[in-house]
């Protein structure tokens, strides 16, 4: 890792509290290499720049500490290449053909065999050989942050390269070994960084995303195309009107007219149609998207038990409309469209290729989280009096009748969960309940979405940022917020803190207010009736700490606010929490 630092612009801090431990993968900490790292403090941008110098090529694992404590996301791998290998990687990445292939041996699934690893900006494809020389695809992994390339230690004297594992958290992991393992890892990492645009703030990511979407459809004219629909049968008529549309048609400006109405579309009719059709598609009463267990949060998810008349083509239409809104927003001006929907975190995560896990239950299905997930995590399952829990999940209909039992692992109904396996169990449960049982619906939605939006572009956002991109911030009136918030605290200090909080909220930008709402409730959108209809109500509770970051319990829409010395400290803590800690989950 090399960084250019101007010493006259920045102050070098010898005792800033930062330290690093660098370890060759599979080896012991290299004290000499660790002590050679330098940390430079940039007083203007309030950043610390770290410079590492490696005397040899290889794979190293680094861990950054501050005052002896490991930083959040402070562990990472350093891929150090020779000059010739670096040139090879850069040449492959800069090639417009993107047919980057490396040979490897597949260790998973029986006898080791020779395979071909093909890497493109969108996916990592593993191909087998037919008749020992004709490549045929075995499987593919999406090139996004949720796909992990895990490097195994290389024994001394074993030669170049080594073993590595590909794991996206959805399909079975693949273990491989290759003499070009380091080149594969470097190519994978560089393409992943390129997919993310090299940007770290939401605004910069959004600008990069819009620019790339415009480039992807630059050859498609934005002429008008007529769209005639029936207001009384909006979804069916909209599906029928667009069923033969090509990609070029979806990129055109829709000239919408409602049957039996005289309105001329100068933009207003189109915006009304977008609003109405998206409102129906994502309304739980329609049945395409529903809440878990009638969750009071009102977040919706693809319905795995949809009525027979709601075919997968409706999910594909929903994906196309979201993609159309993103494309129109990329064009800017009066074309900008937002989707008014309250989508679950786990569904947003699947859109961007992230692996779902049990922590999503807290926001998406708080009833199950409180009644089952917390019990499993906090209970000694090895105790004699503990409830028997097996690797299977029973599915019931709305009347409480058992439909079927799904094994989370092979023969799961006969395998008991214990303390050693309970984390894997709750993750497997999340994989099934949040992803697996609605896989067909999600895949149909993604087919429609990626018609207009390249899937690797969506991977640059996290699920909270994706919601802001698709749904916007909405109108969050501070007066409405204050009138319907529940307060739990007392005393003069508490009143002073609340006054500072409401003043800070007034000074926040719309995006910052949406982030705070998202941090506390799990969603940046309010129900149609505003804060009055938010269930549970937005709560502000005094935290028993001083000067710490605010925390949130999304099951209860509860913000826990510590006390501070000044208004500025409160503002700084709030902004830090909602921008840097927005993906955390509070445990009670």
C-alpha positions as CSV (number, residue, x, y, z in Angstrom):
1,X,0.0,0.0,0.0
2,X,1.6,3.3,-1.1
3,X,0.3,6.8,-0.5
4,X,1.9,10.1,-1.4
5,X,2.1,12.5,1.6
6,X,3.2,16.2,1.5
7,X,5.1,16.8,4.7
8,X,4.7,20.6,4.5
9,X,0.9,20.3,4.3
10,X,0.5,17.7,7.0
11,X,1.8,17.2,10.5
12,X,3.5,13.9,11.2
13,X,2.3,12.5,14.5
14,X,4.7,10.1,16.2
15,X,2.5,9.3,19.2
16,X,-1.0,9.7,17.8
17,X,-2.1,6.4,19.4
18,X,-2.3,4.4,16.2
19,X,-0.3,1.2,15.7
20,X,-0.4,-1.7,13.2
21,X,0.4,-5.4,13.4
22,X,1.4,-7.0,10.0
23,X,1.4,-10.7,9.7
24,X,2.3,-12.9,6.6
25,X,-0.8,-14.9,6.0
26,X,-0.5,-18.0,8.2
27,X,2.6,-16.7,10.0
28,X,3.6,-14.7,13.1
29,X,3.5,-10.9,13.5
30,X,6.5,-9.3,11.7
31,X,7.6,-6.8,14.3
32,X,10.1,-5.1,12.0
33,X,7.6,-4.7,9.2
34,X,4.9,-3.5,11.6
35,X,7.2,-0.9,13.2
36,X,8.1,0.5,9.7
37,X,4.6,1.9,9.2
38,X,4.1,5.6,9.5
39,X,1.0,7.6,10.4
40,X,0.5,11.2,9.3
41,X,-2.3,13.4,10.6
42,X,-4.0,15.8,8.1
43,X,-5.3,18.6,10.3
44,X,-7.3,20.2,7.5
45,X,-9.4,17.1,6.6
46,X,-9.1,15.5,10.0
47,X,-7.7,12.3,8.6
48,X,-4.8,10.0,9.4
49,X,-2.9,8.6,6.4
50,X,-1.0,5.4,6.9
51,X,2.0,4.4,4.7
52,X,3.3,0.9,4.5
53,X,6.5,-0.3,2.8
54,X,6.9,-4.0,2.0
55,X,10.3,-5.4,1.1
56,X,9.0,-8.4,-0.8
57,X,5.9,-9.7,-2.6
58,X,3.3,-11.8,-0.8
59,X,0.0,-11.7,1.0
60,X,0.0,-9.9,4.4
61,X,-2.7,-9.5,7.0
62,X,-2.8,-6.1,8.7
63,X,-4.7,-5.0,11.9
64,X,-4.9,-1.3,12.8
65,X,-5.2,-0.4,16.5
66,X,-5.9,2.9,18.3
67,X,-4.8,3.1,22.0
68,X,-4.5,-0.7,22.0
69,X,-8.1,-1.3,20.7
70,X,-8.7,-2.8,17.2
71,X,-10.5,-0.3,14.9
72,X,-13.9,-1.2,13.4
73,X,-13.1,-2.6,9.9
74,X,-9.4,-2.3,11.0
75,X,-8.4,-5.7,9.6
76,X,-7.6,-6.2,5.9
77,X,-5.3,-8.1,3.6
78,X,-2.4,-6.5,1.7
79,X,-1.7,-8.0,-1.7
80,X,1.9,-7.1,-2.6
81,X,3.0,-7.9,-6.2
82,X,6.3,-7.7,-8.1
83,X,6.7,-5.0,-10.7
84,X,6.0,-7.5,-13.6
85,X,2.9,-8.9,-11.9
86,X,1.6,-5.4,-11.2
87,X,2.0,-4.6,-14.9
88,X,0.1,-7.8,-15.8
89,X,-2.8,-6.9,-13.6
90,X,-3.0,-3.3,-14.9
91,X,-2.8,-4.5,-18.5
92,X,-5.6,-7.0,-17.9
93,X,-7.9,-4.5,-16.2
94,X,-7.4,-1.8,-18.8
95,X,-8.2,-4.1,-21.6
96,X,-11.6,-3.5,-23.1
97,X,-12.2,-7.2,-23.9
98,X,-12.1,-8.2,-20.2
99,X,-11.3,-11.9,-21.0
100,X,-9.1,-12.3,-17.9
101,X,-8.5,-16.0,-17.3
102,X,-6.2,-17.9,-14.9
103,X,-5.8,-21.6,-14.4
104,X,-6.5,-23.3,-11.1
105,X,-7.4,-26.6,-9.5
106,X,-10.8,-27.0,-8.0
107,X,-10.6,-28.8,-4.6
108,X,-14.3,-28.8,-3.7
109,X,-16.7,-31.5,-4.7
110,X,-14.7,-34.6,-5.0
111,X,-11.5,-35.3,-6.9
112,X,-9.4,-32.2,-7.6
113,X,-9.6,-31.1,-11.3
114,X,-8.3,-28.4,-13.6
115,X,-10.6,-25.4,-14.0
116,X,-10.4,-22.0,-15.6
117,X,-11.1,-18.8,-13.6
118,X,-12.5,-16.0,-15.8
119,X,-12.9,-12.6,-14.2
120,X,-14.9,-9.7,-15.7
121,X,-16.2,-6.4,-14.2
122,X,-19.5,-8.2,-13.4
123,X,-18.7,-11.7,-12.4
124,X,-16.1,-14.4,-11.5
125,X,-16.9,-17.5,-13.6
126,X,-15.4,-20.9,-12.9
127,X,-15.3,-23.2,-15.9
128,X,-14.6,-26.9,-16.1
129,X,-12.9,-28.6,-19.1
130,X,-14.8,-31.0,-21.4
131,X,-12.5,-33.5,-23.1
132,X,-9.7,-31.7,-21.2
133,X,-9.7,-28.7,-23.5
134,X,-13.2,-27.3,-24.0
135,X,-14.2,-24.9,-21.2
136,X,-17.7,-25.1,-19.8
137,X,-19.2,-23.0,-17.0
138,X,-19.6,-24.6,-13.6
139,X,-20.8,-21.6,-11.6
140,X,-20.4,-17.9,-11.3
141,X,-20.1,-15.4,-8.5
142,X,-21.3,-11.8,-8.7
143,X,-18.4,-9.3,-8.4
144,X,-19.7,-7.2,-5.5
145,X,-18.7,-6.6,-1.8
146,X,-20.7,-9.6,-0.6
147,X,-18.5,-12.1,-2.6
148,X,-15.5,-12.8,-0.5
149,X,-12.2,-14.1,-1.8
150,X,-10.6,-15.7,1.2
151,X,-6.8,-16.4,1.1
152,X,-5.4,-19.4,2.9
153,X,-1.9,-19.6,4.4
154,X,0.8,-20.8,2.0
155,X,3.2,-23.3,3.6
156,X,6.9,-22.5,3.3
157,X,8.7,-24.1,0.3
158,X,5.4,-24.9,-1.5
159,X,6.1,-22.5,-4.4
160,X,4.2,-19.5,-5.7
161,X,0.5,-19.0,-5.3
162,X,-1.7,-21.0,-2.9
163,X,-5.2,-21.9,-1.9
164,X,-8.2,-19.5,-1.9
165,X,-12.0,-19.8,-1.3
166,X,-14.8,-18.0,-3.1
167,X,-17.9,-17.5,-0.9
168,X,-20.9,-15.3,-1.6
169,X,-23.0,-16.6,1.3
170,X,-25.7,-18.0,-1.0
171,X,-24.2,-20.9,-3.0
172,X,-21.7,-23.5,-1.6
173,X,-18.2,-22.0,-1.2
174,X,-15.6,-23.1,-3.8
175,X,-12.0,-24.0,-2.7
176,X,-9.3,-23.7,-5.3
177,X,-5.5,-23.6,-5.6
178,X,-3.5,-21.8,-8.2
179,X,0.1,-20.7,-8.7
180,X,-1.4,-17.4,-9.9
181,X,-3.5,-17.0,-6.7
182,X,-2.1,-13.5,-5.9
183,X,-2.8,-12.3,-9.4
184,X,-6.3,-13.6,-9.2
185,X,-6.8,-11.8,-5.8
186,X,-5.3,-8.5,-7.1
187,X,-7.4,-8.6,-10.3
188,X,-10.6,-9.4,-8.3
189,X,-9.9,-6.5,-5.8
190,X,-9.0,-3.9,-8.5
191,X,-12.2,-4.6,-10.5
192,X,-14.2,-4.5,-7.3
193,X,-12.8,-1.1,-6.5
194,X,-13.5,0.1,-10.0
195,X,-17.1,-1.1,-9.7
196,X,-17.5,1.1,-6.6
197,X,-16.1,4.1,-8.4
198,X,-13.5,4.7,-5.7
199,X,-15.9,6.9,-3.9
200,X,-16.8,6.8,-0.2
201,X,-19.6,9.4,0.4
202,X,-23.2,8.9,-0.7
203,X,-23.2,12.1,-2.8
204,X,-20.1,11.1,-4.7
205,X,-21.4,7.6,-5.2
206,X,-24.7,9.0,-6.4
207,X,-23.0,11.3,-9.0
208,X,-20.8,8.4,-10.2
209,X,-23.9,6.1,-10.5
210,X,-25.9,8.6,-12.5
211,X,-22.9,9.3,-14.8
212,X,-22.4,5.6,-15.5
213,X,-26.2,5.0,-16.1
214,X,-26.2,7.8,-18.6
215,X,-23.2,6.3,-20.4
216,X,-24.8,2.9,-20.5
217,X,-27.8,4.2,-22.4
218,X,-26.1,7.0,-24.3
219,X,-27.1,5.4,-27.7
220,X,-30.8,5.2,-26.8
221,X,-32.8,8.3,-27.8
222,X,-35.0,9.9,-25.1
223,X,-37.9,10.3,-27.6
224,X,-41.5,10.0,-26.5
225,X,-43.4,6.7,-26.5
226,X,-47.2,6.5,-26.0
227,X,-48.5,4.6,-23.0
228,X,-52.3,4.3,-22.7
229,X,-53.6,2.8,-19.4
230,X,-56.9,2.4,-17.5
231,X,-57.1,4.1,-14.1
232,X,-59.6,1.5,-12.9
233,X,-57.3,-1.4,-13.8
234,X,-54.0,0.3,-13.5
235,X,-51.5,-2.6,-12.9
236,X,-53.0,-5.0,-15.4
237,X,-53.3,-2.3,-18.1
238,X,-49.8,-1.0,-17.4
239,X,-48.3,-4.5,-17.7
240,X,-50.2,-5.1,-21.0
241,X,-49.1,-1.7,-22.4
242,X,-45.4,-2.4,-21.7
243,X,-45.1,-6.1,-22.2
244,X,-43.6,-5.8,-25.7
245,X,-41.3,-2.8,-24.8
246,X,-37.7,-3.2,-25.7
247,X,-34.8,-1.7,-23.8
248,X,-34.8,1.2,-26.2
249,X,-38.6,1.8,-25.4
250,X,-37.9,1.7,-21.7
251,X,-35.3,4.4,-22.2
252,X,-37.8,6.7,-23.9
253,X,-39.9,9.3,-22.2
254,X,-43.4,7.9,-21.5
255,X,-46.2,9.9,-22.9
256,X,-49.0,8.7,-20.5
257,X,-52.7,9.0,-21.1
258,X,-55.6,7.5,-19.0
259,X,-58.4,6.0,-20.9
260,X,-61.5,8.3,-20.9
261,X,-59.6,11.3,-19.6
262,X,-58.6,14.4,-21.6
263,X,-55.3,15.3,-19.8
264,X,-52.3,16.1,-22.0
265,X,-49.0,14.8,-20.6
266,X,-46.5,17.6,-20.2
267,X,-44.9,15.7,-17.4
268,X,-47.6,15.8,-14.7
269,X,-49.6,12.8,-16.0
270,X,-46.4,10.8,-16.2
271,X,-45.4,11.6,-12.7
272,X,-48.9,10.7,-11.5
273,X,-48.8,7.4,-13.3
274,X,-45.4,6.5,-11.7
275,X,-46.7,7.4,-8.3
276,X,-50.0,5.4,-8.6
277,X,-48.5,2.3,-10.1
278,X,-45.6,2.1,-7.7
279,X,-48.0,2.8,-4.8
280,X,-50.1,-0.2,-5.8
281,X,-47.2,-2.5,-6.5
282,X,-45.6,-2.0,-3.1
283,X,-48.8,-1.7,-1.1
284,X,-49.1,-4.8,1.1
285,X,-52.9,-4.8,0.5
286,X,-52.3,-5.7,-3.2
287,X,-50.4,-8.9,-2.2
288,X,-47.2,-8.6,-4.3
289,X,-45.2,-7.3,-1.4
290,X,-46.1,-7.9,2.3
291,X,-44.9,-7.3,5.8
292,X,-43.6,-10.1,8.0
293,X,-46.2,-11.2,10.5
294,X,-48.1,-7.9,10.0
295,X,-45.1,-6.1,11.4
296,X,-45.9,-2.6,12.8
297,X,-42.9,-1.2,11.0
298,X,-44.8,-1.6,7.7
299,X,-41.7,-2.6,5.8
300,X,-42.5,-4.7,2.7
301,X,-40.8,-7.7,1.2
302,X,-41.6,-10.0,-1.8
303,X,-44.6,-12.3,-0.9
304,X,-43.5,-16.0,-1.1
305,X,-47.2,-16.9,-0.7
306,X,-48.6,-14.5,-3.3
307,X,-52.1,-15.2,-4.7
308,X,-52.1,-17.4,-7.9
309,X,-53.2,-14.5,-10.1
310,X,-50.1,-12.5,-9.2
311,X,-47.5,-14.0,-11.6
312,X,-43.8,-13.4,-11.6
313,X,-44.2,-10.9,-14.4
314,X,-45.6,-8.4,-11.9
315,X,-42.3,-8.6,-9.9
316,X,-40.4,-8.1,-13.2
317,X,-42.6,-5.1,-13.9
318,X,-41.8,-3.7,-10.4
319,X,-38.1,-4.1,-11.1
320,X,-38.4,-2.4,-14.5
321,X,-40.3,0.5,-13.0
322,X,-37.6,1.0,-10.2
323,X,-34.9,0.8,-12.9
324,X,-36.9,3.4,-15.0
325,X,-37.1,5.7,-12.0
326,X,-33.3,5.4,-11.5
327,X,-32.7,6.1,-15.2
328,X,-35.0,9.1,-15.2
329,X,-33.3,10.4,-12.1
330,X,-29.9,10.1,-13.8
331,X,-31.2,12.4,-16.6
332,X,-32.0,15.0,-13.9
333,X,-34.3,18.0,-14.0
334,X,-38.0,17.4,-14.3
335,X,-37.4,13.7,-15.2
336,X,-36.4,12.8,-11.6
337,X,-38.6,10.1,-10.2
338,X,-38.7,8.5,-6.7
339,X,-40.3,5.3,-5.6
340,X,-42.5,5.8,-2.5
341,X,-42.0,2.4,-0.9
342,X,-40.9,1.2,2.5
343,X,-38.7,-1.8,1.6
344,X,-37.1,-4.2,4.1
345,X,-33.4,-4.0,4.8
346,X,-32.9,-7.7,3.7
347,X,-34.6,-7.1,0.4
348,X,-32.5,-4.0,-0.3
349,X,-29.4,-6.1,0.7
350,X,-30.3,-8.7,-1.9
351,X,-30.7,-6.1,-4.6
352,X,-27.1,-5.0,-4.2
353,X,-25.8,-8.6,-3.8
354,X,-25.3,-8.7,0.0
355,X,-25.6,-11.8,2.0
356,X,-28.5,-11.6,4.5
357,X,-27.9,-12.6,8.1
358,X,-29.9,-12.8,11.4
359,X,-29.4,-9.2,12.4
360,X,-31.8,-8.1,9.6
361,X,-34.6,-9.7,11.7
362,X,-34.5,-6.8,14.2
363,X,-35.7,-4.3,11.6
364,X,-37.6,-6.6,9.1
365,X,-39.4,-9.0,11.5
366,X,-39.2,-7.6,15.0
367,X,-41.7,-10.1,16.3
368,X,-39.6,-13.1,15.4
369,X,-36.5,-11.3,16.5
370,X,-37.8,-10.7,20.0
371,X,-39.6,-14.1,20.4
372,X,-37.0,-16.4,18.9
373,X,-33.7,-15.0,17.7
374,X,-32.9,-13.3,21.1
375,X,-34.0,-16.4,22.9
376,X,-31.6,-18.6,20.8
377,X,-28.7,-16.1,21.3
378,X,-29.1,-15.6,25.0
379,X,-30.1,-19.1,26.1
380,X,-27.7,-21.9,27.1
381,X,-29.0,-24.5,24.6
382,X,-26.8,-27.2,26.1
383,X,-28.6,-27.0,29.5
384,X,-30.8,-29.9,30.4
385,X,-33.9,-27.7,30.7
386,X,-33.4,-25.8,27.4
387,X,-36.0,-26.1,24.7
388,X,-35.2,-28.6,22.0
389,X,-34.4,-26.7,18.7
390,X,-33.7,-28.4,15.4
391,X,-32.3,-27.3,12.1
392,X,-35.7,-27.1,10.5
393,X,-38.3,-24.4,10.0
394,X,-42.1,-25.0,10.0
395,X,-44.2,-23.0,7.6
396,X,-47.8,-22.1,8.4
397,X,-50.6,-20.5,6.5
398,X,-52.6,-17.5,7.8
399,X,-55.0,-19.8,9.7
400,X,-52.2,-21.5,11.6
401,X,-52.3,-24.7,9.6
402,X,-48.9,-26.4,9.0
403,X,-48.0,-26.3,5.4
404,X,-44.6,-28.0,5.3
405,X,-41.3,-28.3,7.2
406,X,-38.2,-27.0,5.6
407,X,-34.8,-28.5,6.5
408,X,-32.2,-25.7,6.9
409,X,-29.5,-28.4,6.4
410,X,-29.8,-31.9,5.1
411,X,-31.8,-34.0,7.5
412,X,-32.1,-30.9,9.7
413,X,-35.3,-32.1,11.4
414,X,-33.2,-34.7,13.2
415,X,-30.2,-32.5,14.1
416,X,-30.4,-30.5,17.3
417,X,-29.1,-27.0,17.6
418,X,-26.5,-26.4,20.4
419,X,-24.4,-23.6,21.7
420,X,-21.6,-24.3,19.2
421,X,-23.9,-24.1,16.2
422,X,-26.6,-21.6,17.2
423,X,-25.0,-18.6,15.3
424,X,-24.9,-20.7,12.2
425,X,-28.5,-21.7,12.9
426,X,-29.9,-18.2,13.1
427,X,-27.9,-17.2,10.0
428,X,-29.3,-20.3,8.1
429,X,-32.8,-19.3,9.4
430,X,-32.3,-15.8,8.0
431,X,-31.1,-17.2,4.7
432,X,-34.3,-19.2,4.4
433,X,-36.9,-16.8,5.7
434,X,-35.5,-13.6,4.3
435,X,-34.0,-14.8,1.0
436,X,-34.5,-18.5,0.1
437,X,-38.3,-18.8,0.2
438,X,-38.8,-15.7,-2.0
439,X,-35.9,-16.4,-4.4
440,X,-38.1,-16.7,-7.5
441,X,-39.8,-13.4,-6.7
442,X,-36.5,-11.6,-6.0
443,X,-34.9,-13.0,-9.1
444,X,-37.8,-11.8,-11.3
445,X,-37.6,-8.3,-9.7
446,X,-33.8,-8.2,-10.4
447,X,-34.3,-9.3,-14.0
448,X,-36.5,-6.2,-14.5
449,X,-34.2,-3.9,-12.6
450,X,-31.0,-4.9,-14.4
451,X,-32.6,-4.4,-17.8
452,X,-32.0,-0.6,-17.2
453,X,-29.4,-0.5,-14.4
454,X,-26.2,-2.6,-14.6
455,X,-26.1,-4.7,-11.5
456,X,-22.4,-4.0,-10.7
457,X,-23.3,-0.3,-10.3
458,X,-25.8,-1.0,-7.5
459,X,-23.1,-2.8,-5.5
460,X,-21.4,0.5,-4.7
461,X,-24.1,1.3,-2.2
462,X,-25.0,-0.2,1.1
463,X,-28.7,-1.0,1.8
464,X,-29.4,2.3,3.6
465,X,-27.8,4.3,0.7
466,X,-29.8,2.3,-1.8
467,X,-33.1,3.3,-0.1
468,X,-32.1,7.0,-0.2
469,X,-31.2,6.6,-3.9
470,X,-34.4,4.9,-4.9
471,X,-36.9,6.4,-2.4
472,X,-35.3,9.8,-1.6
473,X,-35.7,11.5,1.7
474,X,-39.4,12.5,1.7
475,X,-40.7,15.5,3.7
476,X,-39.7,15.2,7.4
477,X,-41.2,18.1,9.2
478,X,-39.5,18.8,12.5
479,X,-42.7,20.2,13.9
480,X,-44.5,16.9,13.2
481,X,-41.5,15.0,14.5
482,X,-41.5,16.9,17.7
483,X,-45.3,16.8,18.2
484,X,-45.5,13.0,18.1
485,X,-42.2,11.9,19.7
486,X,-42.3,10.0,23.0
487,X,-39.8,11.3,25.6
488,X,-38.3,9.3,28.4
489,X,-36.1,11.4,30.7
490,X,-36.3,14.2,33.3
491,X,-34.5,17.1,35.0
492,X,-33.0,20.3,33.8
493,X,-30.1,18.6,32.0
494,X,-32.6,16.5,30.1
495,X,-34.6,19.5,29.0
496,X,-31.4,21.2,27.9
497,X,-30.3,18.2,25.9
498,X,-33.7,18.0,24.2
499,X,-33.6,21.7,23.3
500,X,-30.2,21.1,21.6
501,X,-31.5,18.0,19.8
502,X,-34.5,19.8,18.3
503,X,-32.2,22.7,17.3
504,X,-29.8,20.3,15.7
505,X,-32.7,18.6,13.8
506,X,-33.8,22.0,12.5
507,X,-30.3,22.7,11.2
508,X,-29.9,19.3,9.5
509,X,-30.2,18.9,5.8
510,X,-33.1,16.8,4.5
511,X,-30.7,14.0,3.8
512,X,-29.3,14.1,7.4
513,X,-32.8,14.0,8.8
514,X,-33.6,11.0,6.7
515,X,-30.4,9.3,7.9
516,X,-31.4,9.9,11.5
517,X,-34.9,8.5,10.9
518,X,-33.3,5.5,9.1
519,X,-30.8,5.0,12.0
520,X,-33.6,4.9,14.6
521,X,-36.4,3.1,12.7
522,X,-34.6,1.2,10.0
523,X,-36.3,3.2,7.2
524,X,-35.9,6.7,5.8
525,X,-39.6,6.8,4.8
526,X,-42.6,7.6,7.0
527,X,-46.1,6.0,6.7
528,X,-48.6,8.2,4.7
529,X,-49.9,9.8,7.9
530,X,-46.4,10.9,9.0
531,X,-45.0,10.5,12.5
532,X,-48.5,10.0,14.0
533,X,-48.8,6.7,12.1
534,X,-45.3,5.5,12.9
535,X,-45.7,2.3,15.0
536,X,-44.1,2.1,17.5
537,X,-43.9,5.8,18.0
538,X,-40.5,7.5,17.7
539,X,-39.0,7.5,21.1
540,X,-36.1,9.5,22.6
541,X,-34.7,8.0,25.8
542,X,-31.9,9.3,28.1
543,X,-28.9,7.0,27.9
544,X,-27.0,6.3,31.1
545,X,-23.7,7.4,29.6
546,X,-21.9,10.7,29.0
547,X,-20.3,11.8,25.8
548,X,-20.7,8.5,24.0
549,X,-22.3,8.0,20.6
550,X,-26.1,7.7,20.4
551,X,-27.5,4.2,19.9
552,X,-30.8,2.9,18.5
553,X,-33.2,0.0,19.0
554,X,-35.0,-0.3,15.7
555,X,-37.5,-2.8,17.1
556,X,-38.9,0.0,19.2
557,X,-38.0,3.0,17.0
558,X,-36.0,4.2,20.1
559,X,-33.1,6.6,20.0
560,X,-30.9,6.5,23.2
561,X,-29.3,9.9,23.7
562,X,-26.4,10.4,26.1
563,X,-25.7,13.8,27.7
564,X,-23.0,16.1,26.3
565,X,-21.1,19.2,27.4
566,X,-22.1,21.4,24.5
567,X,-24.5,21.7,21.5
568,X,-21.5,21.2,19.1
569,X,-20.6,17.9,20.8
570,X,-24.2,16.6,20.4
571,X,-24.3,17.6,16.7
572,X,-20.9,15.9,16.1
573,X,-22.0,12.7,17.9
574,X,-25.3,12.5,16.0
575,X,-23.7,13.0,12.6
576,X,-21.0,10.5,13.4
577,X,-23.5,7.9,14.5
578,X,-25.9,8.2,11.6
579,X,-23.2,8.3,8.9
580,X,-20.6,5.9,10.3
581,X,-22.7,3.7,12.6
582,X,-25.9,3.5,10.6
583,X,-25.5,-0.3,9.9
584,X,-25.3,-1.3,13.6
585,X,-28.0,-3.1,15.5
586,X,-28.8,-2.3,19.2
587,X,-29.2,-5.2,21.6
588,X,-31.3,-4.8,24.7
